[in-house]
Amino acid sequence: MSKTFTRVQNEKLVAAQKDMTGSITEQIDALYKNAFAVTMSTAGDRTVVNFQIQDEDGSIRNRSIYFSAVLFDVKED
């Protein structure tokens, strides 16, 4: 499904922006809450954030999210 909003529909455009940022923030917060380690790296135009999550049985699972480096860039210390 695809939706397009224009400045003519400013109220819908702003609502879509709030929905998107709210959803992204909620998902990232949940990953951080459940992670015991987080590894971040930027290569070229892509940033990878890998969350290591330990389940109740002690097993480790990895969840990764990817961003454009324009949105988030990991700098060398």
C-alpha positions as CSV (number, residue, x, y, z in Angstrom):
1,M,0.0,0.0,0.0
2,S,1.2,3.5,-0.7
3,K,0.0,6.9,0.5
4,T,1.0,10.4,-0.6
5,F,0.4,13.5,1.3
6,T,1.2,17.0,0.1
7,R,1.5,20.4,1.8
8,V,-2.1,21.1,0.5
9,Q,-3.1,18.3,3.0
10,N,-0.9,19.8,5.7
11,E,-3.0,18.3,8.6
12,K,-2.7,14.8,7.2
13,L,1.0,15.3,6.4
14,V,1.8,16.4,10.0
15,A,-0.3,13.5,11.3
16,A,1.6,11.0,9.1
17,Q,4.9,12.5,10.4
18,K,3.9,12.1,14.0
19,D,2.7,8.5,13.4
20,M,6.0,7.6,11.7
21,T,8.3,9.2,14.3
22,G,6.2,7.8,17.1
23,S,6.3,4.3,15.7
24,I,10.0,4.3,15.1
25,T,10.8,5.7,18.5
26,E,8.5,3.1,20.2
27,Q,10.2,0.2,18.3
28,I,13.8,1.5,19.1
29,D,12.9,2.0,22.7
30,A,11.7,-1.6,23.0
31,L,14.9,-2.9,21.4
32,Y,17.0,-0.9,23.8
33,K,14.9,-2.0,26.8
34,N,15.5,-5.7,26.0
35,A,19.1,-5.5,24.9
36,F,22.1,-6.3,27.0
37,A,24.6,-5.1,24.3
38,V,24.3,-2.8,21.3
39,T,26.8,-2.5,18.5
40,M,26.7,0.4,16.0
41,S,28.7,1.0,12.9
42,T,28.6,3.2,9.8
43,A,30.0,2.1,6.5
44,G,29.5,4.3,3.5
45,D,25.9,5.6,3.4
46,R,24.4,3.0,5.8
47,T,24.4,2.7,9.6
48,V,23.7,-0.7,11.2
49,V,22.6,-1.0,14.9
50,N,22.7,-4.5,16.2
51,F,20.9,-5.4,19.4
52,Q,21.9,-8.5,21.3
53,I,18.9,-9.8,23.3
54,Q,19.1,-12.6,25.8
55,D,16.0,-14.7,26.0
56,E,14.7,-16.3,29.3
57,D,16.3,-19.6,28.3
58,G,19.7,-17.9,28.0
59,S,19.9,-18.0,24.3
60,I,21.1,-14.9,22.4
61,R,19.3,-13.5,19.4
62,N,20.3,-10.5,17.3
63,R,18.0,-7.9,16.0
64,S,19.4,-5.3,13.5
65,I,18.0,-2.1,12.2
66,Y,19.5,-0.1,9.4
67,F,19.5,3.7,8.8
68,S,20.7,6.0,6.1
69,A,23.9,7.5,7.5
70,V,22.2,10.9,6.8
71,L,19.9,10.0,9.7
72,F,22.5,8.5,12.1
73,D,26.2,8.3,11.6
74,V,28.6,6.6,14.1
75,K,31.8,8.6,14.4
76,E,35.2,7.3,15.2
77,D,36.4,8.3,18.7
